[in-house]
Amino acid sequence: MFTSRSSSLPHNKLILAIADLACIAGTLFLAVLVRLGWNAGLAYAQDRASGFVVVSIAFPIAFYVGGLYDTGRLRSPASSFLPAAFSIGLGMLLSGAWLYLTWSPVGRGIVLVFSAALFAAVLVLRFAYVQAARNGVLSVRCLVIGTREQAMRVLVLVRAHPDAGRKIVGLVHCRESRPADLRAAQPDEGELAVLGNLDALEEIVAAHPVDRIVIATTLREEPVLLRRLRPLRYRGVGLVDLMSLYEELAREIPIDQVDDVWLFDAATMNSRVHIRRLKRVTDVIGALVLLVPAMLVLPLAALAVKLGSRGPVLFRQERVGLGSKPFMVLKLRTMFEDAEEATGPVWSTDEDPRITAVGRLLRKFRVDELPQLVNVLCGDMSLVGPRPERPVFVEKLEQVAPFYSERLFVRPGITGWAQVMAPYASTVGDSVRKLQFDLYYAKHLSLSLDVLILIKTAKTMLFGRERVQGGLTAGRQLEGMPEPMHIGRTASAAAVPAPASPQLQDSGEVA
């Protein structure tokens, strides 16, 4: 397996985040100098150096929560106007609270100059980002090796993540391809070019500036591939396989690419005992800390549930936990009592008529999950991990979803990578799609990834449930790729849900 390094932000967004950090520090220092002058300003900044470091950390978090790194908003600078105002206000609130708690408040004049300068800088940066993206600046030029269908899969993935800064310059066909296949694969004008086959690989790379080669085929199909790629690697050309590209761009694992070798490799990356022990310590501390604000919200939420419909306030249901051990999960009830009496177990959807008006509001902001902090303290769950499933459905999903049981090697969580990256599962295909995110989490398990998930969850609780689409969906992968088409023509990466089977439908209270 070829490997690649990935960051928590896509390539171009990471550069934008670094530029934001420089702007935050620069405008803060500028505001101090404008208000106090050079000598007094330097002394003022030195006295509050630790507080200014906190400010420089708080604002990027506020920018992320406020949506300044959302792909849709980055395509138009005008759409960043209100998010920028909100994010700067949130950053002021977070950093101001810290500065006042540490008895190092900043003057109002400095705050006003800093806010105005940072607001202008954020909008200018977004305008520059859009222009750079449109002109291909900082893009990583990629060459694909594989068949036409394999290259189409790469192209659809790249087009689904334009902010990642990847540009496909052409396709190198496998050496076994017959001349007729090459002629048939020639694209229409303006589409991705077929540049040749493996025999001419070095000449193709020399003729076309290439930063990276995407290997969409396998060593089994092309046993001489490594011999062809070695000289290019010595010249500094990066290599990445399809699996690693999925991890890098979509932050999920394509289930049709998973095998026992990949699973073993993933297990060796996250089996370090100190990470798991430290995760448990942070779970307990985090749950205790979160219980303080939760105790302010839960009584009001419980009263709303009780007044909104008859039935118990708490919902208890058996789920499968770490190592297939069953436990009882706790939630605030969001459905009418005996909601499944007429329909039997069926998946919940966004417009599910069984959900009460109060329950819909609780689900939108995830308040119904707060009682699970008790499950975390008891050791049944973690703050972050795959969502626990009911035993009967785990057994049945294992029959249709390869490697579904792998998610049971990680302690289930209140929130998780699949929860912040995909909506509710309402079909078998949706469940397999979430499995792809769970496998990614299991492989890349780390405290930094947990922090990112918690920040995304906080964003969801503030603004409602997100909808994020990654690469090609599990449903399409299981059902097979579409009919051959010219590389470069528009291909949707939208979900192609698998039909829901009555025997595999989930409980309405499952997130």
N, C-alpha and C positions, 0 to 999 in steps of 0.2 A: 504493500500500500504506500502510495506517495503521500507525504504529509505536507501540511502548510500551517503557517501561523495565522491566527485570527485574533482580532481585537474585539472588545465589547462594542465598539462602534464601527460601521463600515469605513472604508479607506478615506473617502472624501469628508465624511462627517467627523472623523477623528481629527483631520487637519483643521476643520472648522472649529471644533471644540478647543484645540490648542490656540487658534487665533482668538477665540473668545476669551480664553484665560489671559492671554497677553493684553487684550483690550481692557479687561476688568482691572488688572494690576496697573496698567498704564493710565487709564482715566482716573483711577483712585489717587494715584500719585500726582497727576496733573491737577486734580481738584484741590489737593492740599497746597500745592505750590501757588495756584491762582489766588487762593484765599489768604495765605500766610506769607508768601514770598519764599525766596530760595532758602535762606539760612534758617528761619523759623520753621519753614515747611519740612526741611530735613530732620530737624530735631523732633518735630511733632510725629513724623513718620517712624523715627527710631523708637520713640516712647511707646508707640502702639503697633509695633511690628508684628507681634503675635496675633493681635486682633485683626490686622489687615490680612494675615495669612488665612484666618478663618473666613473673612469676607471673600477672599479669592476662591475658597472651596465651596462656600454656600451658594454663590451665584451660578456656577455651572450646574449644580443640582437643581436650582430654581429654573434655569433655562430648560433643562430636560423635562422637568415636571410641567412647565408651562407650554411645552410643545414646540420649542424653537428648533428642535432637531427632527421634527416630523417630516417625512419625505414630501407629503402633499404641500406643506407650507413652504418648503425650500424651493419649490418650482416657481414660486412667484413672490418677489420681495414684498409686494403690497399686503399679502396675506400674513406677514409676520408682524404687522403693526400692533394689533391688539395683544397677541401672545408676548411680544417684547415688553409692552407696558405691564402686563400681568406678571411676567417673570421677574422684571426688575423690582416691582412692588413686593413680590414674595421674597426675593433675595434680600431686600431691605429689612423685611420683617424678621427673617432668620438671622441675618448678621447683626441687626440692631439689637435683637434680644440677647445675643451672646455678648456684645460689647457693653450693654448696660449691666448684665449680670456680673461681668468682670470689672466693673467700675472704670471702664475706659470709653465713655461715650464720645461720639464724633459730633462736631458742631453742625448746626443746621445748614449753614452756608456751604460747607464742604459736601454735605449730603445732596443738596440741590444741584450744585455744579456737577458732582459725580453722576447723579441720576440722568441729567440732561445729556452729558457727554457720552455716557454708556449707551443710552437709548439711540443716539445718533450713530454711534460706532456699530451697534448691533445691526441696524438697518443697512448701513453701508456694507458691512461684511456679507450680509445675505444677498445684496445686490451683486457684489463681486463673485460670490459663490455661484449664483445662477448664471452669470456671464461665463465664468470659467467652465462650468459643467456643459453649457451649450457649445463651447468651442473645444471641448475635449482636453482642456488643460488638466494636468495631473492624472490623466487616465492611464491605467495599466493596459498596455497593448497585449492581447492574448491570441495565440494561435492554437487551433483545436486539431487534435489528431483523433481520427475515428471515422465512422461511416457518416453518411448524410443524416440519418435518423438520430445518431448519437450527437452530432453537432447541433441539430435542431433543439435537442434537449438542453444543451449548454446555453444556446442562444436565448431560449425562453427564460431560463433561470437568470441570466444576466440582465435581460430586459425587464424582469420583474423587480430588479434592484438597481435602478439607474444611478442612485446616489453612491453605490459602492465603487464607482470609478473604474469599471472594466469595459474594455472595447475589444470586440472580436474582429480581427483583421482578415481572417480567412480560415479555410479548412485544408488539412493535409489528409488525403484519403489513405486508408490502410493499403499496404503493398499488395495484398491479395486481390484488391479491387480490379475488376476487368476493365479494359478500355471502354466498353459499352456502358458500364456503371458510371465511369467518370463523365462521359458525355451526357448521360441522363441526369447527372447531378449538377450540371452547369446551371448557375442561377440566371434569373432575368437581370436586366440592367438595373444597377443600383442595389442589388442584393449581395449577400456575402459570397465572396469568390472562392471557388475550389482551386487551390494553388498548385496541386500536384499530389504525388504519393510519397511514401517514405524514402524511396530511392533518391529523391531530390530534396530531402529535408534540410540538409545543411545549406544548400544553395537558396532555398526558400527563406530561411532565417536570415541569411546574409543580405538578401534582396529586400526584405521587409523588416523594418525595426520592430523587434519582438521583445517584450519584457518577460513574458511568461508563456509556457506551453501547457495547455489543458489536455490531459490524456483522458479522452472519453472512452477509449477501448481498454482492453485488459491484456495482461501479459500472456494469458492463455491464448487469446486470439492473435497476438503479435509477439511471438517469442524472441524476435530480434530487436524489439523496441528499445530495451535498455542499452544495447550496443550502439544504437543510433543516437540515443539521447546523451550518453556520457560526454562526448566532446562538447556539446552545447552547454552542459552543466558547468564544465570547466570555464567556459566563456562568460559565465554569470547569468545565463538564462534560467529563470525560475521554473520549477515543475510543480504541477498540482493535478491530482486525479479528480474525477467527478465527485466522489464521496467528500473529499476535503473541500472542494468548491462549494458544495451544498452546506457544509458546516460553516464555512466562512461567510457566505452570503445570506442564506436562508435561516441559519442557526437551527437547523433540524437535520435529521439523518434520513435519507431516502431508504425506505424499508426494503425495497427490492435490491439494494446494494449490500445489505447486511448479511454476514455469514459468521460462522463460528470463529474464524480468524480475527475478524473485526471486533467481535464481542470480547475475545480474550485480550486484544490490544487495549480496548476501552477499560476493561477491568483492571489492568495493570496501572492505569493512569489515576484511578480514583480510590484505590484500596488502601491508601496510606492511613494507618491507624490514627495518627495525631490529628488529621483533618476531621475524621469522623468524631473523635472525642471532643475536639474543640467546637465542632458544630453542635454537639449536644449541650455543651456548656453555654454557648451563645443562644441556643433555643430556650433554655430555662431562664436565662437572664432577660432575653427579649420578651418572653411571655409574661414574666413578672412586671416588666416595665409597661408593656402594652395593656396589662390588666387595669392599670390606673385610669387611663382615658376610657377604656372599654366599660368600666363600671359607671362612668358618667352617661354613656350612650345606651347601654343595655337595658336599664330600667325603663327608659322612654320607648325603646324599640319593643320591649316585651309588652308594655301597656298598649302600644299601637297594634301589635299582633292580637292581643286578647280582645280589644274593642273592635278590630276589623272583621273578625269571623270567629265562630265558635270552634272550640278545640284546644288542645294543649299549646302552651307557648313554645316549649322545646320539642324538637324532632330528634328521635334517636333511631339509628339504623345500623345494622351490622355491616362492617366493611372489612376488606382484606388489607392487613398492614405488612410491616417488614417481615420477610421470610414466610409469607402466606399466613401469618398469625391473625386471626380475626379479632376485632374490637368493635365497640359501639361508638360511633361518631355522633357528636352533638352539633345541632344547628338550631337557629330560630325557625319556627315553622313559617313557610312562605306559601303553602298551598291550602286549599280548603280541606277540612277533615274528610277522610275516606275518599280522597281525590281519585284513587285508582280503582275504586269499587266497581265502576261501570266499564272502564277501559282496560283494566289490568295494567301491568307495568309497561309504560311507554316512555320514550325519551321526552325530556323537557325541551321546549323551544322558546324563543324570545316572546312569542305571542301566545304562549300556552294558556288556554282558558282556565286551567286548574289553579293558576297562580292568583293569589288575592291582590288587591290594589296595594295594600301595605307590603306584601311579599315582593311585588315587582320593584318597589322602591328600595327595599332592603337588598335585593339581589343586585340591583344596578350599582350600588355603592358597596356591596359585599359586607354589609353590616350583619347579615345572617350567619356569617362565618365566625364571628367573634367568640361564641361559646367554645369553639375548638381550641382556644388557648388552654382550656382545662385538659384536653386530649394531649396537648404538647407537654404540659407539666407532668402528666402521668406517663409519658414516654411512648405513647401510641403513635404520635405524630410529631413532625418537625414544623417549624415555621415555613420552611421552603422544601418542596419535594413534589413528586407526582401525586395527583389526586387519588385518594383511596376509592376502590370500586367494590361493589357488592360481590360476594363469593360466587353466586350462580352465574353472574355475567363475566367474571374473570375466567371461569371454566369454559364458557361458551366462546368468549372472544379469543381465547388461546387456540381454538380450533380454526379460526379464520384469519387471525393476525399473527404472522410469524414473530416469534421471540417476544410475545406480549408479556410473558412471565418475567422478563428481564427487569421490568420496572419494579418488581417486588423485592429486588435486592437493595433498593434504596428506601429509606423511611419515608412514608407519605407525608405530604405537607398541606397546610392551610392554603397556601398559594404556591405556584410553581411556574416553570418556564412555559409549559403548555397552556396554563391558565392565562398568562399575560400575552401570549403570542397567538392564541386562537380562541374563537368563541365557543359557546356551549356545544358539546357533541350531541347531534340529533340523528346521526346515522352510523352505520358500521364504518363507512369511509371516514367520517369525522373522528371516530375513536382511534382508528389507525393513524390518522393525521396527527392526533395528539400524542400517540405513541412515538412518532418520529421526534417530537420535541422532548419527550421524556428520555429517549435514548441519548439525545444530545446532552441533556442535563446530567444523566448518569455518567457519561464519559468525561464531561468538563466540570464535574462537581468541585466547587471551590467556594470560599467565603466571599470572594469578589463577585462571583456570579450570583450568589445569594443576595448580596447587597443590591446588585442591579435589579433583581427580580422584586425585591422589597420596594425599591424606588418606583418601579413600574406599577406595582400594586398600589402604592400611595397615590400615584397619578390617576389610576382607575377609580380609587375611592373618592378623589376630589371631583373628577369630571365624568364618572360613569365608565362602564365597561368598554375597553378598546376593541377594535377589530383590526387584526394584523394578518396580512396574507404573506406567506413566505414563497417558496419555490413551487415546483410542480406538486400537486396534491397527492396524498396517499391514495385517494380514490382512483385517480387516473393511473397511478403506478400499478395498482392492483388489476385494473381493467385493461392495461396495455396502452401504449402510446397511440396517438391518432394516426390516420393514414398518412403515408409519405407526402411531403409537401416541399416546395422550394425553400431552401434555407434563407431566412431573412424575412419571409412573409410574416405578418402579424399572427402570433399564436398566443392565446390567452393562457394565463397561469391561474385562472380562477378555479375554484373547487368544482369537481365533478362528483357529486355525492353518490355513494353507492346506495342502492335501494335498501331501505330499512327492513330487516327481517323481524317478524313478530317475536321470534324466539330470542332475539338479541336486543330487544328494546329495554332501555334502562329505566330506573325509577325516576319519577318526576322530580324528586328532591335532590337529584345528583347534579352537581355543577359540571 
